[in-house]
Each structure stands twice: as structure tokens, then as C-alpha cells.
Amino acid sequence: MMETLGRVLVVVPTYNERDNLPAIVERVRAAVPDAHVLVADDNSPDGTGEVADGLAAGDDHVHVLHRPGKQGLGAAYIAGFRWGLEEGYDVLVEMDADGSHQPEELPKLLEALADGADLAIGSRYVPGGKVVNWPQRRELLSKGANIYTRVMLGLPVRDATAGFRAYRAATLEKVGLSGVESQGYCFQVDLTLRTSRHGLRVVEVPITFVERTVGKSKMSGKVMSEALWRIGMWGVAGLPKRLKGPSHD
């Protein structure tokens, strides 16, 4: 029997996403009508914050967190998670604003939590998952990064860099958000690693990832370099524990 999850908050970080945001919010509200949406805007120069304010004015399930400037994806999610925890939400979801994550697949992530998962990851690389409209080079880089992550960290996850995921509030409270400094893909790996090392249940749910059609990707060489460096350091630091066997400390 599936449990009742309680209040759901979908955190959507934005930076110059005014053309994508209204449709994404509308689709989330249609897919999970009881869910709330928090737009965490990094003072977008294109007016995304004002668009978000307009959406919130017309829908009491939409909220806006205005941040002073572009501080990175990880910082935006942490701010959104903290806001959600303070407001008493039971489930916190990560979702991109650019349309690459399909809101219609959100119920699958919530179902995985209701079935007992502590973290449900929308995975591109488990059976049934796929990527649409990515250049072959980009897909190979992504798959390579995930293989590198599994090897270095011993994580039993095929898509640790995925950015469409749902956490129980209790999971975030247990693993802690203090000390998380990583950004981009590395932020996703960081929280996945923390969740796994606490002995919590991580489940991957197949999704279809669709490359954005409007706006510019926020991916950069700096983000990728940070991820490779941090994951390598975590892997070296954690190797003695892995050789001794699993630990849930």
C-alpha cells in the first residue's frame, strides 16, 4: 500500500527563462494539481523574476524567491530547499525551467517516494530512459561523467548527475544542507552521495530528457571541471571506507 506523501514543493531555479517559465509552471500545475511551485530567480536581467511574480499573483500555489544575483544552481536549490523545509513541505522536487524535464513525468517520481524511496531520481540511463535532441558528443560526455562517478564513488546509481528528482523532506534534513558548496552537475552528485552514505533508499525512475528549444544552456567547461575535480577528491577520500565495506554513518 502506497503512503500519502503530504505537501509537495517543486523548486524551479531560473536565470533568463522568461520565455520558458509560464508553460513549465502551467504543466506542473496540470500534472500534479496539489503541488506548489517555488521559482528561485537569480535576478534575471531578462525579467524572469517579474514574470514569476505575475504567475504567483494569479495562483496561490506559485511562490517566488528573489535572489540577489547569479550564484549557481546548487546555491539556488539549497535556498529553495531551506525555504520549503521552513514552510513545512513534505516533498521537495528539483526541476529545470527550460523544458528539458517533462512535468508530466513528475507523478512517476512521487509514486516512487510513495513506494518507499527516500530519493527518486528521474534517470536518463536506466532501461526506459532516453535523451532527445542532444548532440552525440554531449550525450557521450554525460554518460562518461556518470561512469566516472560510479567508479570513483562506488555509487550504485546510473544517472547521479540527473537534475529531475524528488526528495523526502526527512531525507534532506538527515543528510544536511550545510557544507554543500558544489554547483551544477556536481551538486546533484553531492546530494546523491550523501543520501546513499546515510543508508537511505535511492530509486531511479526512467524519464525522457528533451534538450531545450528556447534559450541558452547554462552548462559550461567550468561546471564540468569542478565536477570532475570534486568527484575525484571525494573518491580518494572515501576509498579506505569502501575497501573496509559499506557504512551508514
C-alpha positions in Angstrom: 0.0 0.0 0.0 1.4 3.4 -1.0 1.7 6.0 1.7 0.4 9.6 1.4 3.2 12.0 0.7 1.8 15.2 2.1 2.7 18.6 0.7 4.8 18.8 -2.4 7.0 21.7 -3.5 8.6 21.9 -6.9 11.7 24.1 -6.8 12.5 25.7 -10.2 15.7 27.8 -10.4 15.7 30.4 -13.1 18.1 32.7 -14.8 16.9 34.3 -18.1 14.0 31.8 -18.5 11.1 34.3 -19.1 10.0 32.6 -22.3 10.0 29.1 -20.8 8.7 29.7 -17.3 4.9 30.2 -17.8 4.5 27.0 -19.8 6.5 24.9 -17.3 4.5 26.2 -14.3 1.3 25.5 -16.1 2.3 22.0 -16.9 3.4 21.3 -13.4 0.1 22.5 -12.0 -1.7 20.3 -14.5 0.4 17.2 -13.8 0.1 17.5 -10.0 -2.7 19.9 -9.2 -2.0 19.9 -5.4 1.7 20.6 -5.8 3.2 24.1 -5.1 5.9 25.7 -7.3 8.7 27.8 -6.0 10.6 29.9 -8.6 14.1 30.7 -7.3 15.2 33.5 -9.6 18.8 34.8 -9.6 17.8 38.4 -10.5 17.5 37.5 -14.2 18.2 40.6 -16.4 15.5 39.4 -18.9 12.7 40.0 -16.4 12.1 36.3 -15.4 11.5 37.5 -11.8 8.7 39.8 -12.9 7.1 37.1 -14.9 7.3 34.8 -11.9 5.7 37.5 -9.7 2.8 37.7 -12.2 2.3 33.9 -12.1 2.3 34.0 -8.3 -0.2 36.8 -8.2 -2.7 34.7 -10.1 -2.1 31.4 -8.3 -1.7 30.8 -4.6 0.2 27.6 -5.4 3.0 29.5 -7.0 5.7 31.3 -4.9 8.8 33.3 -5.8 12.2 33.5 -4.1 14.2 36.5 -5.4 17.9 36.1 -5.0 20.4 39.0 -5.4 22.3 37.6 -8.4 23.6 34.6 -10.3 25.1 32.4 -7.6 24.9 29.0 -9.2 22.4 26.1 -9.5 23.4 24.4 -6.2 23.0 27.6 -4.2 19.6 28.2 -5.8 18.4 24.7 -4.9 19.7 24.9 -1.3 17.9 28.3 -0.9 14.7 26.7 -2.3 15.0 23.6 -0.1 15.6 25.7 3.0 12.5 27.8 2.2 10.5 24.6 1.6 11.6 23.0 4.8 10.8 26.1 6.8 7.4 26.2 5.3 6.7 22.6 6.2 6.6 20.8 2.9 7.0 17.1 3.0 8.5 16.5 -0.5 10.9 18.8 -2.4 11.4 18.3 -6.1 14.1 19.6 -8.4 13.1 20.6 -11.9 14.7 22.7 -14.7 12.8 25.7 -16.1 13.9 25.1 -19.7 11.5 22.2 -20.6 14.2 19.5 -20.6 12.3 17.8 -17.7 8.8 16.8 -18.6 6.4 17.8 -15.8 4.0 15.1 -16.9 6.6 12.6 -15.6 6.6 14.1 -12.1 3.9 11.7 -10.8 6.3 8.8 -11.5 8.8 10.3 -9.1 6.2 10.9 -6.5 5.0 7.3 -6.9 8.5 6.1 -6.2 8.6 8.0 -3.0 5.2 6.7 -2.0 6.5 3.2 -2.6 9.3 3.8 0.0 12.1 5.6 -1.8 13.9 8.4 0.1 15.2 9.9 -3.1 13.7 9.3 -6.5 15.9 10.3 -9.5 14.5 10.8 -12.9 17.1 8.8 -14.8 18.1 9.0 -18.5 20.3 5.9 -18.3 18.2 3.1 -16.8 16.0 0.9 -19.1 13.2 3.0 -20.5 15.0 6.3 -20.0 16.2 8.3 -23.0 17.6 11.6 -24.3 16.1 13.6 -27.1 17.9 16.1 -29.4 21.3 16.0 -27.7 24.4 16.1 -29.9 26.2 12.7 -29.7 29.2 14.4 -28.1 27.1 15.9 -25.3 25.4 12.5 -24.6 28.8 10.7 -24.6 30.2 13.3 -22.1 27.2 12.9 -19.8 27.4 9.1 -19.9 31.2 9.2 -19.4 30.7 11.5 -16.4 28.3 9.1 -14.8 30.6 6.1 -15.4 33.4 8.1 -13.8 31.2 9.0 -10.8 30.2 5.3 -10.3 33.8 4.2 -10.4 35.2 6.9 -8.2 32.5 6.9 -5.6 31.1 3.4 -5.8 27.6 4.8 -6.2 25.0 2.2 -7.3 23.3 4.9 -9.5 23.4 5.1 -13.3 22.5 8.8 -13.5 23.9 10.6 -10.5 24.1 13.9 -12.3 20.4 14.0 -13.1 18.6 17.2 -12.2 15.0 16.0 -12.2 14.5 14.4 -8.8 12.3 14.2 -5.7 13.4 14.1 -2.0 11.5 13.5 1.1 11.9 16.4 3.4 13.2 14.0 6.1 15.9 12.9 3.6 17.3 16.4 3.3 17.0 17.0 7.0 19.0 13.9 7.7 21.8 14.4 5.1 22.1 18.1 5.9 22.5 21.0 3.5 25.3 22.8 5.4 28.7 22.4 3.8 27.3 21.8 0.3 29.3 24.1 -1.9 29.3 22.3 -5.2 27.4 23.6 -8.2 25.9 22.2 -11.4 26.2 18.5 -12.1 28.4 18.2 -9.0 25.6 19.4 -6.7 23.5 16.5 -7.9 26.3 14.0 -7.2 27.0 15.6 -3.8 23.4 15.1 -2.6 23.1 11.6 -4.1 26.3 10.6 -2.4 25.2 12.0 1.0 21.8 10.2 0.7 23.5 6.9 -0.2 26.1 7.1 2.5 23.3 7.6 5.1 21.9 4.3 4.1 18.8 5.8 2.6 16.9 4.3 -0.4 17.7 5.8 -3.8 15.5 4.7 -6.7 15.9 5.6 -10.4 12.8 6.2 -12.5 13.1 6.2 -16.3 12.4 9.6 -17.9 12.7 11.3 -21.2 15.1 14.2 -21.2 14.5 16.7 -24.0 17.1 19.3 -24.9 15.8 22.9 -24.6 14.5 24.6 -27.7 14.4 28.2 -26.3 17.2 30.0 -24.5 20.8 29.1 -23.8 22.2 26.1 -21.8 23.9 27.0 -18.5 26.4 24.2 -18.9 30.0 25.3 -19.1 33.5 24.0 -19.0 33.9 25.5 -15.6 31.0 23.5 -14.2 32.3 20.2 -15.7 35.8 20.9 -14.4 34.5 21.5 -10.9 32.5 18.2 -11.0 35.5 16.1 -12.2 37.8 17.6 -9.5 35.4 17.3 -6.6 34.3 13.8 -7.5 37.9 12.7 -7.8 38.7 14.2 -4.3 35.6 12.5 -2.8 36.6 9.3 -4.4 40.1 9.4 -3.0 38.8 10.4 0.5 36.2 7.7 0.6 38.4 4.8 -0.8 39.5 3.5 2.7 35.9 3.2 3.9 34.9 1.5 0.6 37.7 -1.1 1.0 36.5 -1.9 4.5 32.9 -2.3 3.4 29.7 -0.3 3.5 29.0 2.2 6.2 25.7 4.0 7.0 27.2 6.6 9.3 
